[in-house]
Structure formats: C-alpha cells, structure tokens
Amino acid sequence: MSSWFRRRTLSNSKKTQPTKERIPSLKLPLESHWHVPEVEKKKKRSLSKMSFKSVQESLTKISRSNTFKGIFQSIHDPKEEEVVQSIRNQLLLEGKLPEKFDDYHTLLRFLRMRAFNVPNAKEMFLNMVKWREDFGVDTIEKDFKFEELETVKRCYPQGYHGVDRYGRPLYIERIGLVDLNSFLNATSIDRYIKYHITEQEKTLNYRYPACSLAAKKHIASTTMILDVKGVGLSNFSKPARELFVEIQKIDSNYYPETLNQLFIINAGSGFRALWRVLKAFLEARTLSKIQVLGTDYRAALFEAIDPSNIPEFLGGTCACSATSGCLIQDKGPWTNPEINHLLEEVFSKGKKFVEEASKETNVDASSDRNNEPSDKHFNPNGERMLTMIERESETNDSKRGISLKINDLEGWLKDTNEILQKLLLKQDEVSTLVEDLKKLTSVRIQMALQFF
C-alpha cells in the first residue's frame, strides 16, 4: 500500500471520531453504501433499457481500463462502521469468524436485520455459520442436481428475468398458477428446499457480481414480483404452509437483507384474507419492503422496473415467451458471455488480481487526485465476490479499541438491565398468582368444611 494512501487513511480516521450514538439507517438498501466514481460525465442510461449488445460494449471498455479494477469503491457510514468493527472484534476474539465471512458487508447485513443490536446480530450470524456446516451448503451446488427443474417450472412458474432500473436481479413467481398436486408428483418439499438454497447461493456468488459489473456499482439485493391472481385461503394447504414457512425461515435467518422490494400484484379479497395470516411469519423489516397491490399495479412496477424487463403477461413489453418462456430462460447479466469472462478472470487470478489492481489504481490516483484509489475490491472466494478489506494497523490503535470496548460494555449493561426489569416484572406476576392461589385455596377449604 502506498505511503500516500496510508497518510490519507490516517487523515480520514482522525476526522471520524467514534461516537456512542447509534442511528441505524433501517430504510436504506445495502447498495446505498456504495458509489462508483465517474470517469467521464455522460448522459446516464437506465440499465434495464440497455440491450445485451450495449452491455457488452460497455464491459469491453471497462475491461480495457483501470475503471474495472477499482470499480467498487465503498463509503462506510461512520456509525455503522463502528458497530461492524465491534461485532468483528468479538467474533475474532472468540475464534468464531470464518475467513469466508470476514467481510464488512456480510456483518452489516446481520446487524441491520437485528436493528444494530450486537448480541442479537452475533447470535444470528453464528446460527448461520452452524446451519451452513450442518446442511453442507458450501458443497450443495456441486453435490445436488435438480433434474426435475423444467417439470417443476411448468407447475410452479418462477424465475429470474432481467433487472430493475437500479440493476438488481428481478425475480418473478406466478403463485396463482401453481398446481400443487403436479408439483408434489414432480418433486418433494425437501428437494425443492435444497434447490432454493442452490439458487440463493447462485444469486450471492454469480448474479450479484454479474449485475454489479453490468451496472458498474455494487448490487447486493433482489427485486421480486409475486403474481397472486386467484390465490386465497383455500390455497394455503398443509404442504403449502410447510414450504412457505421453511423457505421464509431460511431466507430471513441465513440470507438476511437480500430483498430490496417485493411487489405482490393482483391481490384479491381472498389473498388479502390470507395475507393477514402470512404476515405473522414475517420480520417487521421484511414487511416494510412489501407492497400489496390489486390489479392496478403497472405504475408501481414501471417506476421500479423498465417495461422491457417485465413480461407481457404482467403488462410489460418483453416477448421472450414467444420462444421458451420468460420464466424459463433465466435472463440477466449473469448469462452474458462477456460478463462471465470478466468474472472468470477475477475468479482465476483471485488475490493476485486484486493486488495488481490495487497497485495500478494507486498509481493512477497519484497522477490524478480526482480519481481516489479504491480500498475495497471483490473477494472471489467470499460471498458475492465480497470486497477485500485492507486493514491498517493504525486504525486499530489502543484508543479506538478502548472506545469500542466501552461501547460494547454499555450495550451489554443496557441489555442486562432490560433483562433484570423483565425478571422483576415476572416476579411480580408470580407473586400475584401465588396470592390468588392462596385465596382460591382458602375459599375451597372453607367450602369443603361446610359439608362436614
């Protein structure tokens, strides 16, 4: 790392003083913490309007320049960064932070899902690590083959189809057309759960990096459309409940903060009655990202997604259904040969590629101060090719360490006080119940004595 970059890092760390106040930005998507420095000021185009040819041309230019090597430059919220460092220090101290997940944005996802409560986020993170070990998630994509996929998609229409206006993957399900009996004849719930996990892993490791390259900014979440036309309480049978609850548990507990927005469309009175039941299974943060719409949904969809990426059967202009079907093709930047070639380059060179990129970017920055060097790059072995964080020893000095420890102790003390208050309330409740039981017993004894 160059001396210029070391001095600049130290200067920035001095400007940002640790603070005890924690104000989580609960409404913002994870991508809001990333930006891409503009090399040339040109008229911006919506990614969802770009053809694959134009995406290819864009990628060709990127691959020939240093923009590709320093494309993901992060801006960390100081308040959030402090909490992320706190949970990271705890996990490292206990030897419970696998290298694969030793990443700022991975830890941030769990913290945001638990409203920046460090003990709760830590527990959630450790549960995820254990689940992955028990379920064999790291090898499931290689070991598990879902041969019945084509048959399943005919009775359960679903699939990825392009991107939204920001560049996030767009996922669509047509719940109203599900033939549950045919679905259960084609596969089992256990096998479908495994398939769902492989798709989540594919999204983290391939779809998000591919979308990030195409959009030239960090993509870390998915936009979804659920068409529930004709769905009501009668559709929520025991197998359907089992499937819904299990998938919801997996997504919420082990893949938090990967949903950007969910549009539920064609919701009639039957579904709205069902929705009152389903809401009980969802986290409050997840519910805040869901819009339940009736038949007049096009304006809301078009605001977030260009019509060219919405199938005709949902009011868009995409007609790939004329070939093999919009939900069969798995259409998106992740199927583009040019993007895949760039991803393979990073995968194959790994850390060496990142180090070379860092050197070139720093050299460019010294000659052009307007383009600051990037200290964050994709890690090809991490979740979603997560960014490699070059940690400076100066930022972990004794003062900052003590400040973090104090904040941790204050947080634990607050949690302990809350637990004690709850215990005291429970004690009062038990005392009241004991007194009531004594009175009831005394009355019954008096009544019994009257018979003798």
Disulfide bonds with the S-S distance in Angstrom:
none
